[in-house]
Amino acid sequence: MFVIIDGEVIVSVGENNRTVGNVEAGEVLGEIAMLTRLPHSSNATATGNVIAAVLSREGFEALVRQRPDIGTVLYRNMAMGLGGKLHDVNREVSGD
């Protein structure tokens, strides 16, 4: 999982690399693959210089074990972020 510290990343899917969103400073990228243990379902392309922190699955799990309070915040933030991404996709599909 990546936490974007500075910059912007465009997220795309499919063979045509259709843009489905962007990830900016303070947001995370790759959380679905980390949580599900499945391969990444999208592509990510930096729009310029990007600074990102990398948190491996093992590192994330160790952090949650050692600091459940931080784990609770991280899981809540990921859920909120995923909910927002789902809302955006639903809005795009429905044409609103």
Secondary structure as UniProt FT lines:
FT   STRAND          2..6
FT   STRAND          8..13
FT   TURN            14..17
FT   STRAND          18..24
FT   TURN            25..26
FT   STRAND          28..29
FT   HELIX           31..36
FT   STRAND          43..46
FT   STRAND          51..54
FT   HELIX           57..66
FT   HELIX           68..94
//
